[in-house]
């Protein structure tokens, strides 16, 4: 992994929506600007933590930085449109002129600088992070990516200079959060030789199952970076991530 001490320090940001783009039927892109973005820097894979409205209060929700235009001072974040939680609801209704506070950039899962190749595994909640990290890889990099989405309509173009083998896995009506599809897909592929680095971005149980499968294939723990974006049948905590596992 990149040295965490070299990552940009997070700062408070006051942002205003300037537009939205429907990336796929179930994914929206919210574009935001603000004076606080002057000089803003981030590393692919980092996110912003938004204070989204939740009744009379706010609740933190984290979204990957999908792109940033330093000249226009516009930052893009992608959000899966699902359910009626505070984050998804705000992102679905976002309209130019809406204002929101955020903190960022945050997060330490970014492309490894010493990996011989890269492996990305995740569902649509982790797709923005997977996509932006793939696009940040140099032309001499090699990567394998397996991404689970609802159907073919949720596939997205990913513009990368790296040599990437990208496989889309369709649930075809199955419920999200079941580890079987991604684990079976991982078992079915031949991985490149050498010291690869894996990045897991999905539902918590899926992440745990993928981590176990990678261990059977010889991945040392230090070569696996994982982030659970959500937990099946349970809303995220107020800090924007799943609740810690409880006995």
PEBELFEN-V141022 format. One record per residue. N is the residue number from 1. NEAR is the number of other C-alpha atoms within 10 Angstrom. Layout:
# PEBELFEN-V141022
{{N;NEAR} {N;NEAR}}
This chain:
# PEBELFEN-V141022
{{1;16} {2;14} {3;10} {4;12} {5;8} {6;8} {7;17} {8;16} {9;13} {10;18} {11;15} {12;14} {13;21} {14;17} {15;22} {16;20} {17;20} {18;18} {19;17} {20;20} {21;12} {22;13} {23;17} {24;15} {25;10} {26;16} {27;22} {28;20} {29;21} {30;25} {31;23} {32;24} {33;22} {34;17} {35;13} {36;13} {37;22} {38;13} {39;9} {40;20} {41;15} {42;19} {43;21} {44;25} {45;25} {46;23} {47;25} {48;25} {49;23} {50;23} {51;21} {52;22} {53;15} {54;14} {55;8} {56;5} {57;8} {58;14} {59;18} {60;22} {61;21} {62;24} {63;24} {64;25} {65;23} {66;24} {67;16} {68;19} {69;12} {70;13} {71;9} {72;11} {73;16} {74;23} {75;22} {76;20} {77;22} {78;24} {79;26} {80;22} {81;19} {82;12} {83;9} {84;10} {85;12} {86;19} {87;25} {88;18} {89;16} {90;18} {91;20} {92;21} {93;10} {94;20} {95;16} {96;13} {97;12} {98;14} {99;16} {100;16} {101;15} {102;19} {103;17} {104;21} {105;24} {106;22} {107;21} {108;18} {109;23} {110;22} {111;23} {112;19} {113;12} {114;11} {115;17} {116;15} {117;22} {118;23} {119;22} {120;24} {121;26} {122;28} {123;25} {124;23} {125;24} {126;27} {127;27} {128;27} {129;28} {130;30} {131;21} {132;23} {133;21} {134;28} {135;17} {136;19} {137;21} {138;12} {139;12} {140;9} {141;16} {142;20} {143;21} {144;21} {145;20} {146;22} {147;25} {148;25} {149;21} {150;19} {151;13} {152;13} {153;11} {154;16} {155;19} {156;14} {157;7} {158;13} {159;11} {160;16} {161;15} {162;16} {163;16} {164;20} {165;11} {166;13} {167;14} {168;19} {169;19} {170;18} {171;16} {172;10} {173;8} {174;10} {175;9} {176;17} {177;20} {178;15} {179;17} {180;12} {181;17} {182;26} {183;20} {184;12} {185;16} {186;17} {187;13} {188;9} {189;10} {190;8} {191;15} {192;14} {193;8} {194;9} {195;14} {196;21} {197;24} {198;27} {199;26} {200;26} {201;27} {202;29} {203;24} {204;21} {205;16} {206;27} {207;25} {208;17} {209;16} {210;26} {211;22} {212;14} {213;16} {214;19} {215;13} {216;10} {217;11} {218;9} {219;17} {220;15} {221;13} {222;9} {223;18} {224;18} {225;19} {226;20} {227;18} {228;19} {229;22} {230;23} {231;19} {232;15} {233;7} {234;9} {235;14} {236;19} {237;14} {238;13} {239;14} {240;19} {241;17} {242;18} {243;14} {244;9} {245;7} {246;4} {247;3}}
